[in-house]
Amino acid sequence: MPDRNNRTPGNVPGAYYVDDTCIDCDLCRSTAPRIFGRQDDGGYSYVLRQPETSIELALAEEARLACPTETIGNDG
């Protein structure tokens, strides 16, 4: 279960976030590349920007549900 208190650096404010259990598997970034970014130095993902359209929201949810470590949170 994602922990909003342990968000990775770089997450923009909003409902979606990535916490510090990210294993850098690239699943979220390949599923929703406009929403999730990669912090190269630390080797983890973060929410680059919050979804704005219904398509982006569906892709963000797909990434959240498929995340192997349940690292992506949605407080919306």
One Martini backbone bead per residue (centre of mass of N, CA, C, O) as a GRO file, in nm:
protein
   76
    1MET     BB    1   0.094   0.037   0.024
    2PRO     BB    2   0.084   0.354  -0.013
    3ASP     BB    3   0.281   0.643   0.116
    4ARG     BB    4   0.229   0.980   0.150
    5ASN     BB    5   0.485   1.027   0.355
    6ASN     BB    6   0.683   0.871   0.112
    7ARG     BB    7   0.751   1.053  -0.112
    8THR     BB    8   0.896   1.124  -0.385
    9PRO     BB    9   1.084   1.325  -0.534
   10GLY     BB   10   0.887   1.540  -0.766
   11ASN     BB   11   0.612   1.539  -0.689
   12VAL     BB   12   0.326   1.660  -0.769
   13PRO     BB   13   0.059   1.800  -0.683
   14GLY     BB   14  -0.190   1.561  -0.579
   15ALA     BB   15  -0.336   1.253  -0.601
   16TYR     BB   16  -0.082   1.157  -0.733
   17TYR     BB   17   0.179   0.913  -0.637
   18VAL     BB   18   0.513   0.826  -0.530
   19ASP     BB   19   0.690   0.610  -0.345
   20ASP     BB   20   0.985   0.466  -0.179
   21THR     BB   21   0.919   0.162  -0.320
   22CYS     BB   22   1.050   0.202  -0.575
   23ILE     BB   23   1.211  -0.014  -0.848
   24ASP     BB   24   1.239   0.087  -1.145
   25CYS     BB   25   1.057  -0.080  -1.380
   26ASP     BB   26   0.880   0.120  -1.596
   27LEU     BB   27   0.570   0.080  -1.611
   28CYS     BB   28   0.451   0.366  -1.572
   29ARG     BB   29   0.616   0.506  -1.802
   30SER     BB   30   0.502   0.317  -2.032
   31THR     BB   31   0.195   0.375  -1.977
   32ALA     BB   32   0.248   0.701  -1.857
   33PRO     BB   33   0.468   0.930  -1.981
   34ARG     BB   34   0.309   1.208  -1.903
   35ILE     BB   35   0.303   1.140  -1.580
   36PHE     BB   36   0.573   0.979  -1.562
   37GLY     BB   37   0.893   0.987  -1.414
   38ARG     BB   38   1.259   1.002  -1.391
   39GLN     BB   39   1.510   0.960  -1.149
   40ASP     BB   40   1.829   0.904  -1.227
   41ASP     BB   41   2.001   0.918  -0.963
   42GLY     BB   42   1.785   0.736  -0.784
   43GLY     BB   43   1.595   0.533  -0.933
   44TYR     BB   44   1.292   0.672  -0.983
   45SER     BB   45   0.967   0.755  -0.960
   46TYR     BB   46   0.728   1.015  -1.065
   47VAL     BB   47   0.506   1.282  -1.069
   48LEU     BB   48   0.505   1.507  -1.323
   49ARG     BB   49   0.184   1.495  -1.377
   50GLN     BB   50  -0.138   1.536  -1.373
   51PRO     BB   51  -0.418   1.425  -1.477
   52GLU     BB   52  -0.661   1.573  -1.728
   53THR     BB   53  -0.776   1.337  -1.875
   54SER     BB   54  -0.943   1.049  -1.929
   55ILE     BB   55  -0.701   0.904  -2.052
   56GLU     BB   56  -0.490   0.974  -1.836
   57LEU     BB   57  -0.648   0.852  -1.602
   58ALA     BB   58  -0.655   0.562  -1.711
   59LEU     BB   59  -0.342   0.528  -1.723
   60ALA     BB   60  -0.283   0.583  -1.426
   61GLU     BB   61  -0.458   0.349  -1.320
   62GLU     BB   62  -0.316   0.124  -1.469
   63ALA     BB   63  -0.044   0.170  -1.331
   64ARG     BB   64  -0.137   0.140  -1.039
   65LEU     BB   65  -0.257  -0.156  -1.065
   66ALA     BB   66   0.027  -0.279  -1.196
   67CYS     BB   67   0.202  -0.231  -0.966
   68PRO     BB   68   0.423  -0.450  -0.803
   69THR     BB   69   0.452  -0.247  -0.522
   70GLU     BB   70   0.233  -0.039  -0.458
   71THR     BB   71   0.347   0.281  -0.513
   72ILE     BB   72   0.085   0.402  -0.622
   73GLY     BB   73  -0.109   0.684  -0.555
   74ASN     BB   74  -0.470   0.774  -0.473
   75ASP     BB   75  -0.637   1.061  -0.315
   76GLY     BB   76  -0.911   1.116  -0.507
   0.00000   0.00000   0.00000
